[in-house]
Amino acid sequence: MVTVEIDSQSGFCGGVIRAISQAERFLSGQDHLYSLGAIVHNEAELDRLGARGLRTVASIPDVPAGETVLIRAHGEPPATYAAARGRGLTVIDCTCPVVLKLQQHIREAYARLHADGFHGTLLIFGKIGHAEVLGLLGQVDGDAIVVESRAMLEEALPSIDFNQPVEIFSQTTKSPSEYAEVCGVLAERMAAVRGVPADALAGALTVHDTICAQVANRHGHLAAFARSHDLILFVAGESSSNGRVLFDLCRRENPRSFRIGSPADIDPAWLLPGDRVGVCGATSTPKWLLEAVAGAVRAL
């Protein structure tokens, strides 16, 4: 007999819950609302909200003048708010408080790096083109280096002046272990250039801990969850960056991990008699979808 367990910590993060709640509250009294970009990177949830009147647009000019537009949890650059004001739009700002604080810290770091004759480097560890990263870049008019991986950082190292101060931040939903690896490489190179030990870089290299605690805490828990089950069904939307990171973690811990978008993606051949099946997902995966997947497994 197959048993099924849903991971208690999977599902929407606080920022996504807040954004969707505000959208649903608005739509309870109106027949439509414009969302600047997908409110959540999950196709099933977007279909559900779309049926209630949520219309996703790619840019501010796509919103009719005088309408209401929702800024999702990822945040936006200052130029977006200026464009909204120019079209007379009402803005429902659902930027995650963690992202808002990160935007502020990046502005402050940029000011430090260019004060008193310094010409330091601002680095962002994140997915190029991701909405949150674009919002962060907008805080400094694009004057920062974005790297997605250790390999990308190593390519960028020759362009960094390590005799000037360097500060690095992470996108809030990145892998803590990957961020630590990138920061380690950065410290090693700066120490080599300056001819000092890596632990003597205080004031020269500043590493900011900006991965969301709620996201970071899921990594250790999810690794243990994946190890404690025979089969893992990881539920996430195709465009979810966090989903990719967390699924890779599951697959490292349990080779019998499969990423799916809905119950229809389950292959019965994956299941063996007596399997303990774990159902989990990204911070953009709704609980109702996790429950639907668990129900489909029980019905097989």
URLINCOR-V273671 format. One record per pair of residues at least 12 apart in sequence whose ideal C-beta (glycine too) atoms are under 8 Angstrom apart, sorted by sequence separation. I is the first residue (numbers start at 1). GAP is how many residues later the second one is. If there is no record, write none. Layout:
i:I gap:GAP
i:I gap:GAP
//
This chain:
i:23 gap:12
i:57 gap:12
i:110 gap:12
i:124 gap:12
i:234 gap:12
i:247 gap:12
i:258 gap:12
i:109 gap:13
i:124 gap:13
i:133 gap:13
i:234 gap:13
i:145 gap:14
i:168 gap:14
i:187 gap:14
i:190 gap:14
i:256 gap:14
i:279 gap:14
i:39 gap:15
i:69 gap:15
i:145 gap:15
i:168 gap:15
i:190 gap:15
i:279 gap:15
i:23 gap:16
i:106 gap:16
i:234 gap:16
i:243 gap:16
i:39 gap:17
i:38 gap:18
i:106 gap:18
i:122 gap:18
i:128 gap:18
i:168 gap:18
i:187 gap:18
i:232 gap:18
i:279 gap:18
i:20 gap:19
i:35 gap:19
i:37 gap:19
i:76 gap:19
i:186 gap:19
i:19 gap:20
i:20 gap:20
i:33 gap:20
i:35 gap:20
i:37 gap:20
i:60 gap:20
i:69 gap:20
i:71 gap:20
i:75 gap:20
i:124 gap:20
i:126 gap:20
i:128 gap:20
i:166 gap:20
i:187 gap:20
i:277 gap:20
i:19 gap:21
i:32 gap:21
i:33 gap:21
i:34 gap:21
i:35 gap:21
i:36 gap:21
i:37 gap:21
i:63 gap:21
i:66 gap:21
i:68 gap:21
i:69 gap:21
i:70 gap:21
i:71 gap:21
i:73 gap:21
i:74 gap:21
i:75 gap:21
i:122 gap:21
i:123 gap:21
i:124 gap:21
i:125 gap:21
i:127 gap:21
i:186 gap:21
i:27 gap:22
i:31 gap:22
i:32 gap:22
i:33 gap:22
i:34 gap:22
i:35 gap:22
i:61 gap:22
i:65 gap:22
i:66 gap:22
i:67 gap:22
i:68 gap:22
i:69 gap:22
i:70 gap:22
i:71 gap:22
i:72 gap:22
i:73 gap:22
i:74 gap:22
i:122 gap:22
i:123 gap:22
i:124 gap:22
i:125 gap:22
i:126 gap:22
i:232 gap:22
i:16 gap:23
i:30 gap:23
i:32 gap:23
i:34 gap:23
i:36 gap:23
i:60 gap:23
i:65 gap:23
i:66 gap:23
i:67 gap:23
i:68 gap:23
i:69 gap:23
i:71 gap:23
i:72 gap:23
i:73 gap:23
i:122 gap:23
i:123 gap:23
i:124 gap:23
i:125 gap:23
i:226 gap:23
i:231 gap:23
i:234 gap:23
i:236 gap:23
i:238 gap:23
i:16 gap:24
i:36 gap:24
i:60 gap:24
i:63 gap:24
i:65 gap:24
i:68 gap:24
i:70 gap:24
i:71 gap:24
i:75 gap:24
i:121 gap:24
i:123 gap:24
i:166 gap:24
i:183 gap:24
i:222 gap:24
i:226 gap:24
i:232 gap:24
i:234 gap:24
i:235 gap:24
i:237 gap:24
i:20 gap:25
i:24 gap:25
i:27 gap:25
i:74 gap:25
i:75 gap:25
i:229 gap:25
i:231 gap:25
i:232 gap:25
i:233 gap:25
i:234 gap:25
i:235 gap:25
i:236 gap:25
i:23 gap:26
i:27 gap:26
i:61 gap:26
i:63 gap:26
i:73 gap:26
i:223 gap:26
i:227 gap:26
i:230 gap:26
i:231 gap:26
i:232 gap:26
i:234 gap:26
i:235 gap:26
i:271 gap:26
i:27 gap:27
i:36 gap:27
i:60 gap:27
i:162 gap:27
i:215 gap:27
i:219 gap:27
i:222 gap:27
i:223 gap:27
i:226 gap:27
i:227 gap:27
i:231 gap:27
i:233 gap:27
i:235 gap:27
i:262 gap:27
i:266 gap:27
i:12 gap:28
i:24 gap:28
i:34 gap:28
i:75 gap:28
i:150 gap:28
i:162 gap:28
i:218 gap:28
i:222 gap:28
i:226 gap:28
i:20 gap:29
i:34 gap:29
i:60 gap:29
i:110 gap:29
i:149 gap:29
i:153 gap:29
i:160 gap:29
i:223 gap:29
i:263 gap:29
i:271 gap:29
i:106 gap:30
i:110 gap:30
i:123 gap:30
i:163 gap:30
i:219 gap:30
i:223 gap:30
i:250 gap:30
i:262 gap:30
i:263 gap:30
i:266 gap:30
i:23 gap:31
i:39 gap:31
i:150 gap:31
i:154 gap:31
i:162 gap:31
i:163 gap:31
i:226 gap:31
i:262 gap:31
i:266 gap:31
i:40 gap:32
i:103 gap:32
i:107 gap:32
i:150 gap:32
i:153 gap:32
i:157 gap:32
i:162 gap:32
i:179 gap:32
i:263 gap:32
i:268 gap:32
i:34 gap:33
i:36 gap:33
i:39 gap:33
i:99 gap:33
i:103 gap:33
i:106 gap:33
i:107 gap:33
i:110 gap:33
i:136 gap:33
i:149 gap:33
i:153 gap:33
i:233 gap:33
i:260 gap:33
i:263 gap:33
i:34 gap:34
i:35 gap:34
i:36 gap:34
i:38 gap:34
i:39 gap:34
i:102 gap:34
i:106 gap:34
i:110 gap:34
i:246 gap:34
i:266 gap:34
i:33 gap:35
i:34 gap:35
i:35 gap:35
i:36 gap:35
i:37 gap:35
i:136 gap:35
i:147 gap:35
i:150 gap:35
i:176 gap:35
i:246 gap:35
i:247 gap:35
i:34 gap:36
i:36 gap:36
i:99 gap:36
i:103 gap:36
i:246 gap:36
i:33 gap:37
i:35 gap:37
i:37 gap:37
i:123 gap:37
i:168 gap:37
i:174 gap:37
i:30 gap:38
i:106 gap:38
i:133 gap:38
i:165 gap:38
i:166 gap:38
i:167 gap:38
i:168 gap:38
i:170 gap:38
i:172 gap:38
i:173 gap:38
i:243 gap:38
i:121 gap:39
i:132 gap:39
i:165 gap:39
i:166 gap:39
i:167 gap:39
i:168 gap:39
i:169 gap:39
i:170 gap:39
i:171 gap:39
i:172 gap:39
i:173 gap:39
i:231 gap:39
i:243 gap:39
i:36 gap:40
i:95 gap:40
i:121 gap:40
i:132 gap:40
i:165 gap:40
i:166 gap:40
i:167 gap:40
i:168 gap:40
i:170 gap:40
i:171 gap:40
i:172 gap:40
i:176 gap:40
i:231 gap:40
i:242 gap:40
i:120 gap:41
i:130 gap:41
i:132 gap:41
i:165 gap:41
i:167 gap:41
i:169 gap:41
i:170 gap:41
i:231 gap:41
i:242 gap:41
i:243 gap:41
i:26 gap:42
i:119 gap:42
i:162 gap:42
i:173 gap:42
i:177 gap:42
i:230 gap:42
i:240 gap:42
i:242 gap:42
i:243 gap:42
i:121 gap:43
i:123 gap:43
i:125 gap:43
i:172 gap:43
i:176 gap:43
i:26 gap:44
i:36 gap:44
i:120 gap:44
i:121 gap:44
i:122 gap:44
i:123 gap:44
i:124 gap:44
i:125 gap:44
i:126 gap:44
i:127 gap:44
i:175 gap:44
i:230 gap:44
i:231 gap:44
i:233 gap:44
i:235 gap:44
i:240 gap:44
i:119 gap:45
i:120 gap:45
i:121 gap:45
i:122 gap:45
i:123 gap:45
i:124 gap:45
i:125 gap:45
i:126 gap:45
i:230 gap:45
i:231 gap:45
i:232 gap:45
i:233 gap:45
i:235 gap:45
i:236 gap:45
i:237 gap:45
i:240 gap:45
i:118 gap:46
i:120 gap:46
i:121 gap:46
i:122 gap:46
i:123 gap:46
i:124 gap:46
i:125 gap:46
i:230 gap:46
i:231 gap:46
i:232 gap:46
i:233 gap:46
i:234 gap:46
i:235 gap:46
i:236 gap:46
i:23 gap:47
i:118 gap:47
i:120 gap:47
i:122 gap:47
i:124 gap:47
i:127 gap:47
i:229 gap:47
i:230 gap:47
i:231 gap:47
i:232 gap:47
i:233 gap:47
i:234 gap:47
i:235 gap:47
i:237 gap:47
i:22 gap:48
i:126 gap:48
i:228 gap:48
i:229 gap:48
i:232 gap:48
i:234 gap:48
i:236 gap:48
i:237 gap:48
i:125 gap:49
i:229 gap:49
i:236 gap:49
i:228 gap:50
i:235 gap:50
i:19 gap:51
i:113 gap:51
i:113 gap:52
i:226 gap:52
i:19 gap:53
i:112 gap:53
i:125 gap:53
i:225 gap:53
i:19 gap:54
i:113 gap:54
i:125 gap:54
i:226 gap:54
i:235 gap:54
i:18 gap:55
i:39 gap:55
i:76 gap:55
i:112 gap:55
i:225 gap:55
i:235 gap:55
i:74 gap:56
i:75 gap:56
i:16 gap:57
i:74 gap:57
i:75 gap:57
i:77 gap:57
i:125 gap:57
i:15 gap:58
i:74 gap:58
i:76 gap:58
i:77 gap:58
i:80 gap:58
i:109 gap:58
i:222 gap:58
i:235 gap:58
i:33 gap:59
i:72 gap:59
i:76 gap:59
i:79 gap:59
i:75 gap:60
i:77 gap:60
i:78 gap:60
i:109 gap:60
i:233 gap:60
i:74 gap:61
i:75 gap:61
i:77 gap:61
i:78 gap:61
i:76 gap:62
i:77 gap:62
i:106 gap:63
i:123 gap:63
i:105 gap:64
i:233 gap:64
i:218 gap:65
i:26 gap:66
i:102 gap:67
i:178 gap:67
i:173 gap:68
i:215 gap:68
i:23 gap:69
i:173 gap:69
i:214 gap:69
i:22 gap:70
i:102 gap:70
i:175 gap:70
i:23 gap:71
i:174 gap:71
i:22 gap:72
i:173 gap:72
i:99 gap:73
i:98 gap:74
i:175 gap:74
i:19 gap:75
i:18 gap:76
i:96 gap:76
i:19 gap:77
i:18 gap:78
i:15 gap:79
i:15 gap:81
i:14 gap:82
i:15 gap:82
i:13 gap:83
i:15 gap:83
i:15 gap:84
i:37 gap:94
i:109 gap:97
i:109 gap:99
i:105 gap:103
i:105 gap:105
i:102 gap:108
i:173 gap:110
i:130 gap:111
i:98 gap:114
i:127 gap:114
i:96 gap:116
i:45 gap:192
i:44 gap:193
i:42 gap:194
i:43 gap:194
i:41 gap:195
i:42 gap:195
i:43 gap:195
i:41 gap:196
i:15 gap:197
i:40 gap:197
i:41 gap:198
i:42 gap:198
i:13 gap:199
i:41 gap:199
i:14 gap:200
i:41 gap:200
i:13 gap:201
i:38 gap:201
i:41 gap:201
i:13 gap:202
i:41 gap:202
i:9 gap:208
i:10 gap:208
i:9 gap:209
i:9 gap:212
i:10 gap:212
i:9 gap:213
i:7 gap:214
i:7 gap:215
i:44 gap:217
i:7 gap:218
i:43 gap:218
i:44 gap:218
i:5 gap:224
i:10 gap:225
i:48 gap:238
i:45 gap:239
i:42 gap:240
i:41 gap:241
i:45 gap:241
i:42 gap:242
i:44 gap:242
i:41 gap:243
i:42 gap:243
i:40 gap:244
i:42 gap:244
i:45 gap:244
i:44 gap:245
i:40 gap:246
i:42 gap:247
i:16 gap:267
i:16 gap:268
i:2 gap:269
i:10 gap:269
i:10 gap:270
i:11 gap:270
i:13 gap:270
i:2 gap:271
i:5 gap:271
i:7 gap:271
i:10 gap:271
i:12 gap:271
i:1 gap:272
i:2 gap:272
i:3 gap:272
i:5 gap:272
i:7 gap:272
i:10 gap:272
i:11 gap:272
i:12 gap:272
i:1 gap:273
i:2 gap:273
i:3 gap:273
i:4 gap:273
i:5 gap:273
i:6 gap:273
i:7 gap:273
i:12 gap:273
i:2 gap:274
i:3 gap:274
i:4 gap:274
i:5 gap:274
i:6 gap:274
i:7 gap:274
i:11 gap:274
i:12 gap:274
i:2 gap:275
i:4 gap:275
i:10 gap:275
i:11 gap:275
i:12 gap:275
i:11 gap:276
i:11 gap:279
i:10 gap:280
i:7 gap:283
i:6 gap:284
i:6 gap:285
i:6 gap:288
i:5 gap:289
i:4 gap:290
i:4 gap:293
i:4 gap:294
i:2 gap:295
i:2 gap:296
i:2 gap:298
//
